Each structure stands twice: as C-alpha cells, then as structure tokens.
Amino acid sequence: MTATHESATEQQGTAAVPPVVDREAWQAARDELLVREKAHTHEGDAIAAARRRLPMTEVDASATVVGPDGPTTLLDLFDGREELVVYKHMWHLGEPFENQCPGCTLTYWAVQNPAYLTARGVSFAVFAKAPYAELAPFVEFMGYPQHWYSVLAADDDVVGGGEFGTWVCFLRQGDRVFLTNSVTGRGAEATMPALALLDMTVRGRKEAWQDYPEGWPEGDVPGWFWRADEDGVGNGWNGGRPAIQWTLPGATPVAPGEHHH
C-alpha cells in the first residue's frame, strides 16, 4: 500500500513535515519565494502577449456539428460573437458514463458555465467524437449545459480530427473562421483549478513525477485521484468513476463486470 492510499490517521506522525520556525522566519522564507513567483507571473504575461501575436489559419466555417437542436455549423456556434472557445472532450464510444475520461471531466468541470466568457464576447462549446444520441444522456446525467456537440461527421480536421483533450480558440471575421490557438497536455491545466490549489499545499498532488522533500508521502501515478472507487480512492478503469460523478444523483457503485450510470 502506497502512502497515498493510507488514511490521514495512518500518515499522521509518520510522514516528514516542514521544519517548524517562528512567524518572522516563516514570513522571510515566504517573501523569498514570492520573488520567484512574481517572476513566474511576469513571464506568463509575456508568453500571453506573444500568444496574442501568433498568426491564424482559416477553418471551414460551414463544418457541420450536431447538438441539441440538430445539425448546425461552426459559424453558428459563435452566436454573433467575435470569438469561440471549444473544449474537445475525449469520448470512448459505447462505454458507460463511469468509463468516460476522468481527465477531460476535470478539465471541463470547473468552467462549464461560460458566463464570464460570453460577457467578454466569447462563445463556448464542447466537441466530442460520438453520435449526439450517445452524448445527450451523459450531458443530462452530469447536469451539463446544452452546449455539447457531436463532431463525428465533421470533415474539417480542426473541428472533427486531431487530438482530443484539447482547448481550441477561434476568431470570426464576418463569415470566415480562423484558428488562433490550441493547447493540450499540461497546457489544459489552465482550467483545472483543483490542481493549482493542490500545488499550493504542502503535500502537493502526491504524484510520483513531482519533486518532493525526503520523507514525504510516496507519490502515485499522475491523476490518481481523478477517478474514485467505492472507497474514494483509486483510478482503475473498472470499479470506479470520475470523482465528481459520486456527487451526482443516481451515481452508484460499479461492481466488476457491471456498468451503472
């Protein structure tokens, strides 16, 4: 059993902890790190400025997607606004709700309400490579807004192809649509505030790849807490579900060999 799978009681008193100092010494150490944090923020601002200066490439504005109101075009998704942000959500065809991607669930969950985007003239949509008839019950079960669209039949590679688990940004100029940016992998952490908060804590994410002081709890595989079984721990494909699903009405334990919503 790794330390990440032990209870808090079992870990208490056994795992190393930071050195104890008086408040003045703590503040001095905190202020020293703040210098590096500010430099990191300023570099992020510079990267964002460079991102705004990237060129753009045209995308088929007439590419057809299928949503709650039937077929529509990429252009229509702008709803008259200048910009559109899309999350390309990974989808496992034919699999039950509990086997859908926990990483994509985490990426999208905290930003599913686009009110602050639309207030700035940015529309929002989620694309998945599945028949809409398969997406619709999942969207209903999860309580998601009705901005999910099937791109199973979309011809344009930017719309229906490429890597899923990706954020894509578009700009509209009249009836023409352009791709301005896309991020995936660690770049998608921009919409995973739980990870940012964990990085603020002394134990961090408890993942093996991270740099930990000697004696810290043993790290596990990346994303070990994204999927939970009946005991609230673990990330196996069967016997669990994306952690947020346990808070939803109707979510039930998953017995081996059985699939439940």
Secondary structure, DSSP 8 states (H G I E B T S, - for coil): --GGGS-HHHHTTTS-------HHHHHHHHHHHHHHHHHHHHHHHHHHHHHTT---EEE-TT-EEEETTEEEETGGGGTT-SEEEEEE----TT--GGGS-HHHHHHHHTT---HHHHTTTEEEEEEESS-HHHHHHHHHHHT--S-EEE-TT--SHHHHSS-SSEEEEEEEETTEEEEEEEEEGGGGGGG-HHHHHHHHSSSTT-BTTS---TTS---BSTTTTSEEETTS----SSSEEEGGGGGSTT-----TT----
